[in-house]
Amino acid sequence: GAVVSQHPSRVICKSGTSVKIECRSLDFQATTMFWYRQFPKQSLMLMATSNEGSKATYEQGVEKDKFLINHASLTLSTLTVTSAHPEDSSFYICSASPAGAPYEQYFGPGTRLTVT
Amino acid sequence: DQQVKQNSPSLSVQEGRISILNCDYTNSMFDYFLWYKKYPAEGPTFLISISSIKDKNEDGRFTVFLNKSAKHLSLHIVPSQPGDSAVYFCAASGTGDYSGGGADGLTFGKGTHLIIQP
């Protein structure tokens, strides 16, 4: 079945640096990919929606200049957290929706970001 | 304002009995509902879904019921097994317009931690 991978699974970075997280659909083409964020003991919050070849659509309250999303191919989307701060520490999860199946979303395993 | 609500943060059920997890939503534009199971530090795993045109969908031990008039859905797990212990998220999607071929991001509830007691 549909598999989505994320890399890295865990990253620790210093405040002020940038971190890139990759999301790949391994066995299907994803026209749409989503990025979610989960704080401890809280729900997953949709950050942005990215469609291959076009600019991402950000949810209200999400800074697009801080969370850069690139969806350059049908199997890869990247999230770059720029000038990271400790409050950006969180669990970031991507999901991918196959072409022609907008109701299906397959989630990656998540990336734990810790900013020191 | 939370559009998808899971009012029980946790639920404890004895092994072999039925687990019932509840979810309420406020946005009448939602037309597709999903349940996910999640372990700590992992991505959600899809369990079962239901379209707004149905009121019940069954898959093995999992059954989802949808009451549109009450904007309520529930997940039934029968019989409950120790491996079912996890956090369960209810999610909703859709404005109903997929003519452009694009998908919608999901709106999640806060989750219910299900604990299956031996």
Interface residues (C-beta under 8 A of the other chain):
Chain A: V4 Q6 T31 T32 F34 Y36 Q42 S43 L44 M45 L46 T49 N51 E59 F91 I93 S95 S97 A99 G100 P102 Y103 E104 Q105 Y106 F107 G108 P109 G110 R112
Chain B: Y32 L34 Y36 A41 E42 G43 P44 T45 F46 S49 F89 S93 G94 Y98 G101 G102 A103 D104 G105 L106 T107 F108 G109 K110 G111
